[in-house]
Amino acid sequence: MDEDIEASKEHLSEELPIHGTIDPVLQKALLRKQDKRIIPLAAGIYLLCYLDRSNIGNAKVLNEASGNDLLHETHMTAYQYTIALMVFLIAYAVFEIPSNHFLKKMRPSRWIAFLMFSWGALTMGLAATRNYAGVTAVRFLLGAFEAGLFPGLVYYLTFWYRTEERSIRVAAILASATLAGAFGGAIAYGVGHMNQTQGLSAWRWLFILEGMPSVISSLLIWFLLPDFPETARWLSTAEKDLAAHRLATQGSHGDGDSLSWAVAKSTLLEWRLWAHYIIYFGISAPFSSLSLFTPSITAGLGFENLKAQLMTVPPYAAAYVVTLLVAWSGDHHNLRALHSAVFSAIGAAGFIASATLPADAYAHRYGCLIVATCGAFSCIPPLLGWLSSNLESTAAIGLAIALNVSMGAPGQIVGVWIYKADEAKKGYPTGHWTNAGLLLMVCVSCTLMHCYYVWRNKKLTDPNGFRFSY
């Protein structure tokens, strides 16, 4: 791989300015080299982040039969638990946009390492909470420090990859959330057997053991996560030139201009971007509710005690595979909106079937949960790639992505309220119907926006004008 690039250094320096072409062999070699350095690290970071934000759902039901779960030992009601979840999301929405600003200003490696250390320490701190006020305060701070990671990683990829290359890589990162869901259930199953070890309940051990890897890993990220192509020491001069040429019009730049008020204003006021944000609002409620309530949902499907934790693994494992395949196909065919439309419809079908089946049809409803999880998670990466590819100014990418994910926070707040504790024996119909309705809205909206962009491109008369991505 490296030999291919070195052998073409002289050829590259002459060819780019004159012909403006890129050798596909050199490009593939560069992408492989970037992927090895960036994607595993980014996916691992998000896996730890997702594990630390969603483990409260496992703690809620861990050792519930013996009264050693989170709610019993902190004397919280189901309503107070929901408030603690909502407070996290409020902080998450407020701090996303400022965090994306600091990501570039302070260098991605430094800022992300700082965020990791902070949320890891706070997760461990949850183990020491004794009451509702303590849990709520720590969850608010956890939301503030986790807020910048996902939009930050999506923005970070624009420094390294072109439009058509991002969705599959966003998917690889987002899919780590499904792995975290699978690992979280398996870890909770194992940690559940540590109940009262050293006098601590299992849910306290869960927070300690899942927060510690983030704290330790933050030190590695500080030194290992590359910031920008132009500053990467592991890229040769020829490779840096190639990266700069590839991203001249389709990427962000570490030394690029800061966001101006004019660009910010146009980004804030452009109606079609708000259509993207509303679509992301629609997908956020299913994402949030599944993240936080899958252990409760499986507990209501006839799986008791620690087995309920273990049965959260298959839905997330299946979603991991489907998410990667959908993102690859969306990028390959340049039809991200239609892929999201199809799989949001599939997710909606899973929720509708689960809501209409008898409450005691456990096996069938468990299958529906797998379908719903696959549909809901897999349509998110194409949506994010679709948004970033339809921004004319690279300076606006950071703001637009942060706004998009911030709009997801109200959707996630909806997600924490719809799975009502008193509906467990009924099969949580309110949650399933709400998620189905929102996913159908996503399906219709993606289809309409796809048609709008096709129409706009057909009306374009300037061959050099900006063309919308589907």
Secondary structure, 3 states (H helix, E strand, C coil): CHHHHHHCHHHHHHHHHHHCCCCHHHHHHHHHHHHHHHHHHHHHHHHHHHHHHHHHHHHHHCCHHHCCCHHHHHCCCHHHHHHHHHHHHHHHHHHHHHHHHHHHHCCHHHHHHHHHHHHHHHHHHHCCCCCHHHHHHHHHHHHHHHCCHHHHHHHHHCCCCCHHHHHHHHHHHHHHHHHHHHHHHHHHHHHHHHCCECCECHHHHHHHHHHHHHHHHHHHHHHHCCCCHHHCCCCCHHHHHHHHHHCCCCCCCCCCCCCCHHHHHHHHHCHHHHHHHHHHHHHHHHHHHHHHHHHHHHHCCCCCCHHHHHCCHHHHHHHHHHHHHHHHHHHHHCCHHHHHHHHHHHHHHHHHHHHHCCCCCHHHHHHHHHHHHHHHHHCHHHHHHHHHCCCCCHHHHHHHHHHHHHHHHHHHHHHHHCCCHHHHHHCCHHHHHHHHHHHHHHHHHHHHHHHHHHHHHHHCCCCCCCCCCC
